[in-house]
Amino acid sequence: MYPEEFLYTQDHEWIRVDGNTASVGITDHAQKELGDIVFVELPQVGAHLTAKESFGTVESVKAVADIYSPVTGEVIAVNPKIQNAPELVNSDPHGEGWLIQLELKDRSETDRLMSAEEYEAYLKGGAAH
Amino acid sequence: MTRNEGLIFERSSPGKTGMELSALDVPPVSAKELLGEEFYRSEIQGFPEVSELEVVRHFTRLSTWNYGIDTGLYPLGSCTMKYNPRVNETVAALEGLATDHPYTPESLAQGCLKVLAQTARCLIEITGMDAISLQPAAGAQGELTGLLMMRAYHKDRNEQRRYILVPDSAHGTNPASVTIAGYEARNLKSNDRGCVGLEELGRAMTEEVAGLMLTNPNTLGIFEDQIQEIARRVHAKGGLVYMDGANMNALVGVARPGEFGVDVMHLNLHKTFSTPHGGGGPGSGPVAVKKILEPFLPAPIIEEDAEGFYRVNHDRPKSIGRVRAFYGNFGMAVRALAYILAYGPQGLRQVTEDAVLNANYVLAKLRSAYELAYDAPAMHECVFSDRRQAQHGVRTGDIAKRLIDYGFHPYTVSFPLIVSGAMMIEPTESASKAELDAFIDAMLSIAREVEEDPQIVTSAPHTTRVTRLDEATAARKPVLRWKP
């Protein structure tokens, strides 16, 4: 279910690190809890993000939720499809539904994130979104 | 019930008119010449051409689709959908009150100014605060007004503070108002009792924090019983306490926020004080403050001089300015005052007690069938979770839609966000026991359906003209107007 090569946050974001850059999205659990997503607000390319701080919002038919950056870094790409097709976050949260790409400032920040196995255990522990 | 109604545009037939103008008995004037070419058009594209009777029938039929507090129980949690007494309307329609112009000179508007001053005095008495502005036109505008006053207060003391603490159970308007006021919202996680925890507060409350914004009773319908200690700790770091007064229907005549540490708060006259909601509105969100914030109140304020003459005082150098034209939604102040005076102190206390009793009655009767989100005595509303029903694939939204088939307005769905599958029920004091019993029977019957035949619930409603709308597409690709 949850890709092994990703890392996860307690706020239900995933990050896939590749060298000095990384992709970020929200997890399958998060999209299921939110329901049909109708709008995603994302930062501009060049924006500086701080770990654990909100960088955007996801709006579904029943709630609006902040998205928190798993790490500190600069936005180098924003998924161009999301604006017109926010449903991609529902249909493929770990793939086509990625949100932003970052250039990492400090790779060691990823040390405190959860592995897929840890994240699944965290979900079973009754984590609320 | 199942007969749908087309759009008025679809009833149009070319050349039909609703009225006939009498023959022109003056020389005709060319509108085109008078107004100029760019302001003239010969035809409004797609304007419906219908008879008077067709117009009357169309809108009369649509009006019967409405579900309001005048139709039946409206247990929409957090909204306090109480009865809007008809006598309020009679009072608001009195000639001197309904027709006075806001520019009427003070000397000729003493009656209206007195109504405003007296409403202010009553609300100050009820909240235990020191001063009030009736200007804000809604709860959320009240929040913004209160936050701007907090900002002005800190600025006046040459302090720079960036954050406002907001519990995770808060109404969504709270963090939104914080952001609009130029602050950053910091989330406070609720403790295992659904309340603000002192430890969490201690960690978050620094000298960079301008204040705490909390709702009491909170959105779970639970009274924050540590409120005095919470306020003490916020004040100790130089912060202010803002109370969202959305749930004041649980406190009026029993507890006064001004006495448990609140510095600034708003009231919703359209909730607690029985003025109409929504289409019958407009709203009104007065903001009451303690002495320390009084200089920053929106200007003008109404003052009574030693001779009993009411004056409008614009000379408020530290005021954050005007937040609404004139004195706010005056008609709502009239209705609220009529309500307050009709009940009097004992009556208002009784209203509160009845509202709390009704919520606890619903809680006691439904807890066998639905799981309580937090097992604590309810104030004016109670919150269940759909956890048990979810095992049968039925969620809070399904149960809410099934309630429509039973003739009730749904409860509040999926709020507060900290409860999975929240079902938030607020009966208010307006519901009789017979009505509450009918609602409870409906809820228990739905709980049985969930176990025996969940599909009847997940495919509800069955008795309405349209059933499940495609909310996702409607929100993703909204069609905001009719086009020919």
Interface residues (C-beta under 8 A of the other chain):
Chain A: D36 V38 F39 E59 V61 K62 A63 V64 P86 E87 A128
Chain B: G172 G397 V413 S414 L417 I418 S420 E471 A472 A475 R476
